Amino acid sequence: MKNRKEARNVARRDLLKLAGLGGVAGAAAIAASGGTAKAAVKTGSGKGSGYRETEHVRKYYDLAKF
């Protein structure tokens, strides 16, 4: 029984070690890429279903003291 419990503890330690190494590897991959990010290009007519400040929204702002 003791061996089984020890094996479980070792497995947990190995998992934590691998998780730490995964973070380091991810950071290294990001640093090695060295590329620049490109901005998203807006397509369409520009009349999407985005935020609109309607009368009931203004009323909420007034009641909420925004």
PDB file of N, CA, C and O in Angstrom, chain B, residues numbered from 101:
ATOM      1  N   MET B 101       0.804  -1.193   0.000  1.00  0.00           N
ATOM      2  CA  MET B 101       0.000   0.000   0.000  1.00  0.00           C
ATOM      3  C   MET B 101       0.842   1.250   0.000  1.00  0.00           C
ATOM      4  O   MET B 101       0.489   2.238  -0.644  1.00  0.00           O
ATOM      5  N   LYS B 102       1.929   1.224   0.698  1.00  0.00           N
ATOM      6  CA  LYS B 102       2.781   2.395   0.781  1.00  0.00           C
ATOM      7  C   LYS B 102       3.370   2.737  -0.583  1.00  0.00           C
ATOM      8  O   LYS B 102       3.491   3.913  -0.926  1.00  0.00           O
ATOM      9  N   ASN B 103       3.734   1.735  -1.354  1.00  0.00           N
ATOM     10  CA  ASN B 103       4.309   1.967  -2.679  1.00  0.00           C
ATOM     11  C   ASN B 103       3.312   2.668  -3.602  1.00  0.00           C
ATOM     12  O   ASN B 103       3.684   3.523  -4.406  1.00  0.00           O
ATOM     13  N   ARG B 104       2.068   2.296  -3.473  1.00  0.00           N
ATOM     14  CA  ARG B 104       1.048   2.901  -4.312  1.00  0.00           C
ATOM     15  C   ARG B 104       0.897   4.396  -4.004  1.00  0.00           C
ATOM     16  O   ARG B 104       0.763   5.217  -4.912  1.00  0.00           O
ATOM     17  N   LYS B 105       0.921   4.732  -2.720  1.00  0.00           N
ATOM     18  CA  LYS B 105       0.791   6.127  -2.315  1.00  0.00           C
ATOM     19  C   LYS B 105       2.013   6.925  -2.752  1.00  0.00           C
ATOM     20  O   LYS B 105       1.881   8.067  -3.191  1.00  0.00           O
ATOM     21  N   GLU B 106       3.178   6.347  -2.639  1.00  0.00           N
ATOM     22  CA  GLU B 106       4.402   7.026  -3.081  1.00  0.00           C
ATOM     23  C   GLU B 106       4.389   7.246  -4.587  1.00  0.00           C
ATOM     24  O   GLU B 106       4.831   8.289  -5.068  1.00  0.00           O
ATOM     25  N   ALA B 107       3.889   6.276  -5.325  1.00  0.00           N
ATOM     26  CA  ALA B 107       3.829   6.405  -6.776  1.00  0.00           C
ATOM     27  C   ALA B 107       2.888   7.539  -7.163  1.00  0.00           C
ATOM     28  O   ALA B 107       3.158   8.274  -8.113  1.00  0.00           O
ATOM     29  N   ARG B 108       1.785   7.686  -6.433  1.00  0.00           N
ATOM     30  CA  ARG B 108       0.842   8.751  -6.719  1.00  0.00           C
ATOM     31  C   ARG B 108       1.472  10.122  -6.455  1.00  0.00           C
ATOM     32  O   ARG B 108       1.260  11.053  -7.232  1.00  0.00           O
ATOM     33  N   ASN B 109       2.241  10.257  -5.375  1.00  0.00           N
ATOM     34  CA  ASN B 109       2.899  11.519  -5.057  1.00  0.00           C
ATOM     35  C   ASN B 109       3.949  11.876  -6.106  1.00  0.00           C
ATOM     36  O   ASN B 109       4.094  13.043  -6.472  1.00  0.00           O
ATOM     37  N   VAL B 110       4.676  10.875  -6.588  1.00  0.00           N
ATOM     38  CA  VAL B 110       5.688  11.108  -7.620  1.00  0.00           C
ATOM     39  C   VAL B 110       5.011  11.569  -8.905  1.00  0.00           C
ATOM     40  O   VAL B 110       5.514  12.466  -9.582  1.00  0.00           O
ATOM     41  N   ALA B 111       3.892  10.972  -9.243  1.00  0.00           N
ATOM     42  CA  ALA B 111       3.177  11.351 -10.457  1.00  0.00           C
ATOM     43  C   ALA B 111       2.713  12.808 -10.369  1.00  0.00           C
ATOM     44  O   ALA B 111       2.767  13.533 -11.363  1.00  0.00           O
ATOM     45  N   ARG B 112       2.262  13.237  -9.199  1.00  0.00           N
ATOM     46  CA  ARG B 112       1.837  14.620  -9.031  1.00  0.00           C
ATOM     47  C   ARG B 112       3.007  15.573  -9.208  1.00  0.00           C
ATOM     48  O   ARG B 112       2.870  16.621  -9.840  1.00  0.00           O
ATOM     49  N   ARG B 113       4.139  15.219  -8.659  1.00  0.00           N
ATOM     50  CA  ARG B 113       5.328  16.063  -8.798  1.00  0.00           C
ATOM     51  C   ARG B 113       5.743  16.177 -10.256  1.00  0.00           C
ATOM     52  O   ARG B 113       6.098  17.256 -10.730  1.00  0.00           O
ATOM     53  N   ASP B 114       5.695  15.043 -10.966  1.00  0.00           N
ATOM     54  CA  ASP B 114       6.047  15.059 -12.378  1.00  0.00           C
ATOM     55  C   ASP B 114       5.095  15.949 -13.170  1.00  0.00           C
ATOM     56  O   ASP B 114       5.516  16.664 -14.080  1.00  0.00           O
ATOM     57  N   LEU B 115       3.819  15.903 -12.824  1.00  0.00           N
ATOM     58  CA  LEU B 115       2.850  16.740 -13.510  1.00  0.00           C
ATOM     59  C   LEU B 115       3.173  18.213 -13.302  1.00  0.00           C
ATOM     60  O   LEU B 115       3.116  18.994 -14.252  1.00  0.00           O
ATOM     61  N   LEU B 116       3.509  18.603 -12.088  1.00  0.00           N
ATOM     62  CA  LEU B 116       3.842  19.997 -11.817  1.00  0.00           C
ATOM     63  C   LEU B 116       5.109  20.419 -12.547  1.00  0.00           C
ATOM     64  O   LEU B 116       5.203  21.546 -13.035  1.00  0.00           O
ATOM     65  N   LYS B 117       6.076  19.524 -12.623  1.00  0.00           N
ATOM     66  CA  LYS B 117       7.306  19.834 -13.357  1.00  0.00           C
ATOM     67  C   LYS B 117       7.006  20.052 -14.837  1.00  0.00           C
ATOM     68  O   LYS B 117       7.509  20.994 -15.450  1.00  0.00           O
ATOM     69  N   LEU B 118       6.180  19.169 -15.405  1.00  0.00           N
ATOM     70  CA  LEU B 118       5.845  19.288 -16.825  1.00  0.00           C
ATOM     71  C   LEU B 118       5.029  20.551 -17.097  1.00  0.00           C
ATOM     72  O   LEU B 118       5.187  21.176 -18.145  1.00  0.00           O
ATOM     73  N   ALA B 119       4.168  20.925 -16.170  1.00  0.00           N
ATOM     74  CA  ALA B 119       3.387  22.141 -16.350  1.00  0.00           C
ATOM     75  C   ALA B 119       4.313  23.358 -16.357  1.00  0.00           C
ATOM     76  O   ALA B 119       4.125  24.279 -17.152  1.00  0.00           O
ATOM     77  N   GLY B 120       5.295  23.362 -15.484  1.00  0.00           N
ATOM     78  CA  GLY B 120       6.257  24.463 -15.455  1.00  0.00           C
ATOM     79  C   GLY B 120       7.075  24.534 -16.729  1.00  0.00           C
ATOM     80  O   GLY B 120       7.318  25.618 -17.260  1.00  0.00           O
ATOM     81  N   LEU B 121       7.497  23.386 -17.215  1.00  0.00           N
ATOM     82  CA  LEU B 121       8.266  23.350 -18.459  1.00  0.00           C
ATOM     83  C   LEU B 121       7.419  23.784 -19.650  1.00  0.00           C
ATOM     84  O   LEU B 121       7.922  24.411 -20.582  1.00  0.00           O
ATOM     85  N   GLY B 122       6.138  23.449 -19.614  1.00  0.00           N
ATOM     86  CA  GLY B 122       5.244  23.864 -20.701  1.00  0.00           C
ATOM     87  C   GLY B 122       5.118  25.378 -20.758  1.00  0.00           C
ATOM     88  O   GLY B 122       5.083  25.957 -21.844  1.00  0.00           O
ATOM     89  N   GLY B 123       5.049  26.018 -19.606  1.00  0.00           N
ATOM     90  CA  GLY B 123       4.981  27.479 -19.573  1.00  0.00           C
ATOM     91  C   GLY B 123       6.240  28.120 -20.111  1.00  0.00           C
ATOM     92  O   GLY B 123       6.186  29.109 -20.841  1.00  0.00           O
ATOM     93  N   VAL B 124       7.371  27.550 -19.746  1.00  0.00           N
ATOM     94  CA  VAL B 124       8.653  28.072 -20.234  1.00  0.00           C
ATOM     95  C   VAL B 124       8.756  27.874 -21.740  1.00  0.00           C
ATOM     96  O   VAL B 124       9.221  28.766 -22.450  1.00  0.00           O
ATOM     97  N   ALA B 125       8.333  26.729 -22.228  1.00  0.00           N
ATOM     98  CA  ALA B 125       8.401  26.457 -23.664  1.00  0.00           C
ATOM     99  C   ALA B 125       7.470  27.397 -24.433  1.00  0.00           C
ATOM    100  O   ALA B 125       7.815  27.864 -25.518  1.00  0.00           O
ATOM    101  N   GLY B 126       6.306  27.668 -23.879  1.00  0.00           N
ATOM    102  CA  GLY B 126       5.379  28.593 -24.534  1.00  0.00           C
ATOM    103  C   GLY B 126       5.943  30.001 -24.610  1.00  0.00           C
ATOM    104  O   GLY B 126       5.819  30.671 -25.636  1.00  0.00           O
ATOM    105  N   ALA B 127       6.562  30.450 -23.524  1.00  0.00           N
ATOM    106  CA  ALA B 127       7.166  31.784 -23.513  1.00  0.00           C
ATOM    107  C   ALA B 127       8.321  31.863 -24.508  1.00  0.00           C
ATOM    108  O   ALA B 127       8.510  32.880 -25.175  1.00  0.00           O
ATOM    109  N   ALA B 128       9.077  30.797 -24.598  1.00  0.00           N
ATOM    110  CA  ALA B 128      10.191  30.777 -25.552  1.00  0.00           C
ATOM    111  C   ALA B 128       9.684  30.817 -26.988  1.00  0.00           C
ATOM    112  O   ALA B 128      10.289  31.464 -27.842  1.00  0.00           O
ATOM    113  N   ALA B 129       8.591  30.137 -27.256  1.00  0.00           N
ATOM    114  CA  ALA B 129       8.037  30.136 -28.610  1.00  0.00           C
ATOM    115  C   ALA B 129       7.536  31.522 -28.994  1.00  0.00           C
ATOM    116  O   ALA B 129       7.707  31.958 -30.132  1.00  0.00           O
ATOM    117  N   ILE B 130       6.924  32.205 -28.050  1.00  0.00           N
ATOM    118  CA  ILE B 130       6.436  33.561 -28.327  1.00  0.00           C
ATOM    119  C   ILE B 130       7.604  34.504 -28.562  1.00  0.00           C
ATOM    120  O   ILE B 130       7.572  35.326 -29.478  1.00  0.00           O
ATOM    121  N   ALA B 131       8.633  34.385 -27.736  1.00  0.00           N
ATOM    122  CA  ALA B 131       9.798  35.254 -27.880  1.00  0.00           C
ATOM    123  C   ALA B 131      10.540  34.974 -29.183  1.00  0.00           C
ATOM    124  O   ALA B 131      11.088  35.893 -29.790  1.00  0.00           O
ATOM    125  N   ALA B 132      10.563  33.729 -29.614  1.00  0.00           N
ATOM    126  CA  ALA B 132      11.297  33.361 -30.821  1.00  0.00           C
ATOM    127  C   ALA B 132      10.565  33.781 -32.097  1.00  0.00           C
ATOM    128  O   ALA B 132      11.190  33.940 -33.146  1.00  0.00           O
ATOM    129  N   SER B 133       9.256  33.961 -32.014  1.00  0.00           N
ATOM    130  CA  SER B 133       8.509  34.293 -33.225  1.00  0.00           C
ATOM    131  C   SER B 133       8.921  35.657 -33.762  1.00  0.00           C
ATOM    132  O   SER B 133       9.103  35.812 -34.970  1.00  0.00           O
ATOM    133  N   GLY B 134       9.070  36.642 -32.892  1.00  0.00           N
ATOM    134  CA  GLY B 134       9.580  37.946 -33.279  1.00  0.00           C
ATOM    135  C   GLY B 134       8.753  38.696 -34.300  1.00  0.00           C
ATOM    136  O   GLY B 134       9.164  39.768 -34.745  1.00  0.00           O
ATOM    137  N   GLY B 135       7.609  38.174 -34.685  1.00  0.00           N
ATOM    138  CA  GLY B 135       6.767  38.840 -35.677  1.00  0.00           C
ATOM    139  C   GLY B 135       5.969  39.969 -35.050  1.00  0.00           C
ATOM    140  O   GLY B 135       5.849  40.071 -33.829  1.00  0.00           O
ATOM    141  N   THR B 136       5.432  40.803 -35.907  1.00  0.00           N
ATOM    142  CA  THR B 136       4.591  41.878 -35.417  1.00  0.00           C
ATOM    143  C   THR B 136       3.135  41.509 -35.638  1.00  0.00           C
ATOM    144  O   THR B 136       2.800  40.798 -36.585  1.00  0.00           O
ATOM    145  N   ALA B 137       2.295  41.985 -34.778  1.00  0.00           N
ATOM    146  CA  ALA B 137       0.869  41.708 -34.889  1.00  0.00           C
ATOM    147  C   ALA B 137       0.241  42.652 -35.900  1.00  0.00           C
ATOM    148  O   ALA B 137       0.624  43.818 -35.998  1.00  0.00           O
ATOM    149  N   LYS B 138      -0.709  42.148 -36.636  1.00  0.00           N
ATOM    150  CA  LYS B 138      -1.414  42.964 -37.604  1.00  0.00           C
ATOM    151  C   LYS B 138      -2.797  43.293 -37.060  1.00  0.00           C
ATOM    152  O   LYS B 138      -3.419  42.471 -36.387  1.00  0.00           O
ATOM    153  N   ALA B 139      -3.267  44.482 -37.350  1.00  0.00           N
ATOM    154  CA  ALA B 139      -4.588  44.902 -36.902  1.00  0.00           C
ATOM    155  C   ALA B 139      -5.658  44.196 -37.726  1.00  0.00           C
ATOM    156  O   ALA B 139      -5.447  43.872 -38.894  1.00  0.00           O
ATOM    157  N   ALA B 140      -6.784  43.968 -37.114  1.00  0.00           N
ATOM    158  CA  ALA B 140      -7.894  43.349 -37.817  1.00  0.00           C
ATOM    159  C   ALA B 140      -8.482  44.339 -38.802  1.00  0.00           C
ATOM    160  O   ALA B 140      -8.591  45.531 -38.513  1.00  0.00           O
ATOM    161  N   VAL B 141      -8.850  43.849 -39.940  1.00  0.00           N
ATOM    162  CA  VAL B 141      -9.426  44.689 -40.981  1.00  0.00           C
ATOM    163  C   VAL B 141     -10.938  44.592 -40.876  1.00  0.00           C
ATOM    164  O   VAL B 141     -11.497  43.495 -40.863  1.00  0.00           O
ATOM    165  N   LYS B 142     -11.595  45.735 -40.803  1.00  0.00           N
ATOM    166  CA  LYS B 142     -13.040  45.752 -40.702  1.00  0.00           C
ATOM    167  C   LYS B 142     -13.636  45.572 -42.092  1.00  0.00           C
ATOM    168  O   LYS B 142     -13.302  46.307 -43.021  1.00  0.00           O
ATOM    169  N   THR B 143     -14.507  44.605 -42.224  1.00  0.00           N
ATOM    170  CA  THR B 143     -15.148  44.353 -43.504  1.00  0.00           C
ATOM    171  C   THR B 143     -16.639  44.610 -43.369  1.00  0.00           C
ATOM    172  O   THR B 143     -17.176  44.626 -42.261  1.00  0.00           O
ATOM    173  N   GLY B 144     -17.290  44.805 -44.470  1.00  0.00           N
ATOM    174  CA  GLY B 144     -18.735  45.012 -44.457  1.00  0.00           C
ATOM    175  C   GLY B 144     -19.090  46.473 -44.570  1.00  0.00           C
ATOM    176  O   GLY B 144     -18.241  47.322 -44.846  1.00  0.00           O
ATOM    177  N   SER B 145     -20.357  46.751 -44.352  1.00  0.00           N
ATOM    178  CA  SER B 145     -20.863  48.103 -44.547  1.00  0.00           C
ATOM    179  C   SER B 145     -20.668  48.990 -43.326  1.00  0.00           C
ATOM    180  O   SER B 145     -20.889  50.199 -43.402  1.00  0.00           O
ATOM    181  N   GLY B 146     -20.260  48.415 -42.212  1.00  0.00           N
ATOM    182  CA  GLY B 146     -20.062  49.211 -41.013  1.00  0.00           C
ATOM    183  C   GLY B 146     -21.319  49.357 -40.181  1.00  0.00           C
ATOM    184  O   GLY B 146     -21.290  49.997 -39.130  1.00  0.00           O
ATOM    185  N   LYS B 147     -22.413  48.782 -40.624  1.00  0.00           N
ATOM    186  CA  LYS B 147     -23.669  48.849 -39.881  1.00  0.00           C
ATOM    187  C   LYS B 147     -23.941  47.488 -39.257  1.00  0.00           C
ATOM    188  O   LYS B 147     -24.856  46.773 -39.666  1.00  0.00           O
ATOM    189  N   GLY B 148     -23.124  47.141 -38.251  1.00  0.00           N
ATOM    190  CA  GLY B 148     -23.275  45.856 -37.602  1.00  0.00           C
ATOM    191  C   GLY B 148     -24.290  45.898 -36.481  1.00  0.00           C
ATOM    192  O   GLY B 148     -25.015  46.878 -36.313  1.00  0.00           O
ATOM    193  N   SER B 149     -24.331  44.859 -35.743  1.00  0.00           N
ATOM    194  CA  SER B 149     -25.258  44.775 -34.621  1.00  0.00           C
ATOM    195  C   SER B 149     -24.530  45.127 -33.325  1.00  0.00           C
ATOM    196  O   SER B 149     -24.729  44.469 -32.303  1.00  0.00           O
ATOM    197  N   GLY B 150     -23.709  46.136 -33.362  1.00  0.00           N
ATOM    198  CA  GLY B 150     -22.929  46.543 -32.204  1.00  0.00           C
ATOM    199  C   GLY B 150     -23.760  47.305 -31.181  1.00  0.00           C
ATOM    200  O   GLY B 150     -24.990  47.293 -31.226  1.00  0.00           O
ATOM    201  N   TYR B 151     -23.088  47.950 -30.284  1.00  0.00           N
ATOM    202  CA  TYR B 151     -23.716  48.689 -29.195  1.00  0.00           C
ATOM    203  C   TYR B 151     -24.453  49.905 -29.729  1.00  0.00           C
ATOM    204  O   TYR B 151     -23.940  50.666 -30.549  1.00  0.00           O
ATOM    205  N   ARG B 152     -25.660  50.059 -29.241  1.00  0.00           N
ATOM    206  CA  ARG B 152     -26.451  51.241 -29.587  1.00  0.00           C
ATOM    207  C   ARG B 152     -27.033  51.813 -28.310  1.00  0.00           C
ATOM    208  O   ARG B 152     -27.629  51.092 -27.510  1.00  0.00           O
ATOM    209  N   GLU B 153     -26.861  53.091 -28.124  1.00  0.00           N
ATOM    210  CA  GLU B 153     -27.403  53.731 -26.934  1.00  0.00           C
ATOM    211  C   GLU B 153     -28.830  54.173 -27.236  1.00  0.00           C
ATOM    212  O   GLU B 153     -29.064  55.222 -27.835  1.00  0.00           O
ATOM    213  N   THR B 154     -29.769  53.348 -26.807  1.00  0.00           N
ATOM    214  CA  THR B 154     -31.179  53.631 -27.039  1.00  0.00           C
ATOM    215  C   THR B 154     -31.773  54.296 -25.809  1.00  0.00           C
ATOM    216  O   THR B 154     -31.084  54.520 -24.813  1.00  0.00           O
ATOM    217  N   GLU B 155     -33.047  54.606 -25.890  1.00  0.00           N
ATOM    218  CA  GLU B 155     -33.719  55.307 -24.794  1.00  0.00           C
ATOM    219  C   GLU B 155     -33.686  54.499 -23.497  1.00  0.00           C
ATOM    220  O   GLU B 155     -33.424  55.056 -22.431  1.00  0.00           O
ATOM    221  N   HIS B 156     -33.948  53.200 -23.575  1.00  0.00           N
ATOM    222  CA  HIS B 156     -33.957  52.419 -22.334  1.00  0.00           C
ATOM    223  C   HIS B 156     -32.542  52.284 -21.756  1.00  0.00           C
ATOM    224  O   HIS B 156     -32.395  52.147 -20.541  1.00  0.00           O
ATOM    225  N   VAL B 157     -31.515  52.320 -22.582  1.00  0.00           N
ATOM    226  CA  VAL B 157     -30.139  52.289 -22.086  1.00  0.00           C
ATOM    227  C   VAL B 157     -29.823  53.603 -21.373  1.00  0.00           C
ATOM    228  O   VAL B 157     -29.215  53.601 -20.303  1.00  0.00           O
ATOM    229  N   ARG B 158     -30.233  54.720 -21.966  1.00  0.00           N
ATOM    230  CA  ARG B 158     -30.017  56.023 -21.313  1.00  0.00           C
ATOM    231  C   ARG B 158     -30.740  56.098 -19.979  1.00  0.00           C
ATOM    232  O   ARG B 158     -30.219  56.655 -19.014  1.00  0.00           O
ATOM    233  N   LYS B 159     -31.934  55.539 -19.928  1.00  0.00           N
ATOM    234  CA  LYS B 159     -32.690  55.533 -18.668  1.00  0.00           C
ATOM    235  C   LYS B 159     -31.949  54.709 -17.620  1.00  0.00           C
ATOM    236  O   LYS B 159     -31.881  55.106 -16.456  1.00  0.00           O
ATOM    237  N   TYR B 160     -31.397  53.572 -18.018  1.00  0.00           N
ATOM    238  CA  TYR B 160     -30.622  52.761 -17.085  1.00  0.00           C
ATOM    239  C   TYR B 160     -29.411  53.536 -16.568  1.00  0.00           C
ATOM    240  O   TYR B 160     -29.127  53.511 -15.371  1.00  0.00           O
ATOM    241  N   TYR B 161     -28.712  54.211 -17.440  1.00  0.00           N
ATOM    242  CA  TYR B 161     -27.558  55.014 -17.024  1.00  0.00           C
ATOM    243  C   TYR B 161     -27.967  56.099 -16.035  1.00  0.00           C
ATOM    244  O   TYR B 161     -27.264  56.350 -15.057  1.00  0.00           O
ATOM    245  N   ASP B 162     -29.097  56.737 -16.288  1.00  0.00           N
ATOM    246  CA  ASP B 162     -29.565  57.769 -15.371  1.00  0.00           C
ATOM    247  C   ASP B 162     -29.895  57.185 -13.997  1.00  0.00           C
ATOM    248  O   ASP B 162     -29.568  57.782 -12.972  1.00  0.00           O
ATOM    249  N   LEU B 163     -30.526  56.045 -13.978  1.00  0.00           N
ATOM    250  CA  LEU B 163     -30.899  55.407 -12.700  1.00  0.00           C
ATOM    251  C   LEU B 163     -29.689  54.842 -11.975  1.00  0.00           C
ATOM    252  O   LEU B 163     -29.662  54.792 -10.745  1.00  0.00           O
ATOM    253  N   ALA B 164     -28.698  54.421 -12.732  1.00  0.00           N
ATOM    254  CA  ALA B 164     -27.509  53.811 -12.126  1.00  0.00           C
ATOM    255  C   ALA B 164     -26.432  54.842 -11.807  1.00  0.00           C
ATOM    256  O   ALA B 164     -25.381  54.487 -11.273  1.00  0.00           O
ATOM    257  N   LYS B 165     -26.675  56.101 -12.121  1.00  0.00           N
ATOM    258  CA  LYS B 165     -25.749  57.203 -11.845  1.00  0.00           C
ATOM    259  C   LYS B 165     -24.446  57.087 -12.637  1.00  0.00           C
ATOM    260  O   LYS B 165     -23.373  57.379 -12.109  1.00  0.00           O
ATOM    261  N   PHE B 166     -24.533  56.658 -13.909  1.00  0.00           N
ATOM    262  CA  PHE B 166     -23.335  56.593 -14.747  1.00  0.00           C
ATOM    263  C   PHE B 166     -23.115  57.894 -15.425  1.00  0.00           C
ATOM    264  O   PHE B 166     -22.152  58.043 -16.178  1.00  0.00           O
TER     265      PHE B 166
END
